[in-house]
Amino acid sequence: MLTRRHLFATSTALALAPSVRAFAGPELAPAAGPLLVCVFLRGGMDSLGIVAPVDDRDYVADRPPELRLLADGDKPALRLEGTPAGHDFRLHPEMGGLRELYQDKRVALVHASGLANGTRSHFGAQELIERGIANPDEASQVTGGWMARWLAATGAAQTPAFAAVPGLPEELADHADTICAADLRGGMNVPGGKQAVAVFKHLYVGSSAFEQAARRTLHGIVLIDGRLREPDGKVVAYRPGGGAAYDDTEIGRGLQSVARVIRMDLGIRAFAVDMGGWDTHENQPPRLANLAGQLARALGAFHGDLHDRLDRIVLVVMSEFGRRLRSNKSNGTDHGHAGLTIVSAPHIAGGVMHGSWPGLSSARLDNAVDLALTTDIRSILAELMAGPLGTPAAPAAVFPHLEPKKVGLI
Amino acid sequence: MTFEVDPRTALNKLAFGPGTTERHDIAKTGLEGWLMQQLRPPTDDDCAARIAEAHLRLKYTSKTPEAEVDEERPVGVIAEPIDQHWKTVEKNTPGQERTFLRTAVAAATLIRAVHSRWQLREVLVDFWHNHFNVNALGDNLVAVALPAYDRDVIRRHALGNFRAMLEAVASSAAMQIYLNNRSSRGGAANENYARELFELHTLGRPAYLNALYNKWRKVPGALDGHPQGYIDQDVYEAARAFTGWTIEDGAGIGAGRRLPMTGRFTYVETWHDNYQKRVLASEFDPYQSPLADGRRVLDLVADHPATARFVCDKLCRRLVSDTPDPAMVSAAVKVWTEERRKPDQIARTVEAIVRSDSFGRSAGAKVKRPIELYASFARAAGIDITPTPGLLGELDASGQRLFGWGPPTGHPDENDYWLSSNMMRRRWSLLLGLADDAWKAGAPRIVPAIAEKSTPEEAVGAAHRQLLGVEPPAKITLAIVEGMGLKRGLPFDTRKDALPLARRLLAYCAMTPAFQTR
């Protein structure tokens, strides 16, 4: 049936790019609810080098000064309020931007959190977290990535998601439509222009995975590229809001692309961003300082840019695992267990480090070597779904194996 | 048993697509003869002359004008030994001298992918470079070590014996740098190499049982000396076994003395953790002879049944399909295990995969990765490759960064990954650029012949036959002819723009699902 809405949709698509009409899906409603942005720190962030109790005896004993946060020196770590009593918890000195968000109560931290599984494999741990399961055998009972399931649970199974990464990320595995573009600064055109679009319209009509992907790509381009350009076709440089400026780093480009797509109001609700380089087995101190600074500055820019929309944005930063308490002789740290989850959302108990702190004495460590896990990351995600994301029915559908424990964010 | 499958299917999987040489060879010796030759190629490099002739521009500025470089540097420098390349590590040598070596190996790789007669070796070299991934873009010291790694480790053993290859990898400068073993010291060893040795190079993630067991003796089979898998305790112990394995990188060894600066493998006894160890339920006595601990670990992991399953499954997924027939994998595992002491263990295993029943039924199962797309197009359309920075840059941007993938997994080998909207756009732009010779890296020889066809549909037919060996389905001809705004039956060859149109429609024929998959 030809409804008014359908007519409107078609005419909008036509106005955008007449030749690509065939690929325009139904026009999306303006974003129906809050948005979810997931930042994945690939390689295993050394959470004990990012947030740690600097006066803890075991912490001091088990790591040389250059591999731990310090309360004094030229660059003392930044003091955090709202942390477990009895210790001086501090944040990496390069993360001033993150501390501001924490002090503004926009950001909460959950330490000793992560994957409830003993794997220390990057790829095993990433896959389980991204699939939203704790054990490989659960994979037979749920499909796809946890973000894809959240979208399905909120009735947005057919709505595009956006990933600021080159290849399809696992969090969105099996989602029907994910637009991938690591960097929008060059636009997102169809190579070959209108002629190519006219050819593709009849070339890609079959049901093979390749043809479906080709059609999705064209559809994604219709959605996004037209909104990146001046009428003469030139790509408009992005002007972030609030005077914010993004660094030209992987995470800076990624969050800038996400912010830009959020400002397009396309009805996209799920966004995935990656930041690599956290696997610091060797020469960790300068590398971690660099990564911490890049992450904090990008998060600061993102919040400054979208200052007028923060009441609808939920952002979560995660990594596959934390790293070993004791360092190795390469001035680095090896794979560990529990890590740190950073949450930014409206109306949460921000400015607080949630979760119970297990301590760092040998008896308290997981397998006597790694920070023990006290919060399953899925409990954090479930609480965000129930609270600021406004989808209280979603957790049971997204994490059918989980009995969520109260984290205290809401 | 003779090898009877559609030659095009075989060449799409065991070669970078059909080329002129294969057509001749197969006409002469049949597919069976071709396969037997491919499994036992001569050791010399049939592209050595082409590589020696190739040049890439190297340009950098310096504070002192006499140190500035702007020249066409021969790609052939990659044939030099590692100690020659290691001279670029000296202080004040610009980083471009080091990164050039990665670019040059990538250029030589493309030349061989397109022109080498020993296509199966090239396909397996690509497989092993991903299996034993190193990242020369992340650390330019890896780039310095890359020519030797490519030549003496990956190429030398690509069809050879896995245990021999494993030790060549373990003692290579590239892997020593990339997974940090060169800085590992007894007392608190660096676990990076040992962990990936188990997880990615040998037993594989399915055999990592750490979520189930946290004591070695609990692993099923451990008390009989045959543990089913490995746990973190095995990783810790193996890391200790490899302490002292390092390279001559100038590191201090005490009393003000330093290792030489050659990049060659060496062993530093004083860095080795000499006490007893237990790996995969096998006891290592203390104070073994130099290198013995590490070699014993390599023996144990190479011989483990999980390694046979993991590597054979990966080979089947690379060569055949994302979901290989279990019978095919089993056939490969059997040969891999039985022939594991043979110098051509890998060739024999590949032969078992190729001769299994389902091999011939797997046409089109894999989406071509960008290098495969590039090389198969170049081979089918007749491009005589001149590697240029433009071409190499486009391929990097395509998502398949040769010797530049960050994590030690190597590039993903699942169709879905290569079908994201970003990757799809890159596939289109790569083919349009190749057809137009946008990067001055060699024009398709077939274009003038396409432009000489008298109608657009005949031109599409010629392009399609050239790329795919068959007439195009009517729908495809129609999509391309009408999409390009041409009219069927109207003159084509007499148009002024016949050449640019011919390039375009050649690119569109390569964008069909049939050409994009193998």
Interface residues (C-beta under 8 A of the other chain):
Chain A: R42 G43 N117 G118 T119 R120 S121 H122 F123 G124 N135 A163 V165 P166 G167 L168 A173 T178 I179 C180 A181 A182 M188 N189 V190 P191 G192 Q195 A196 A198 V199 F200 K201 H202 L203 Y204 V205 G206 S208 A209 F210 E211 A213 A214 R216 T217 G220 I221 G276 G277 D279 H281 E282 R326 S327 N328 K329 S330 N331 G332 D334 H335 N367
Chain B: L179 N180 S183 S184 R185 G187 A188 A189 N190 E191 N192 R195 E199 R205 Y208 N210 A211 L212 N214 D232 V235 V367 G399 G406 P407 T409 P412 N415 D416 Y417 W418 L419 S420 S421 N422 M423 M424 R425 W428 S429 L432 K475 I476 L478 A479 I480 E482 G483 M484 G485 R504 A507 Y508 M511 T512 P513 Q516 T517
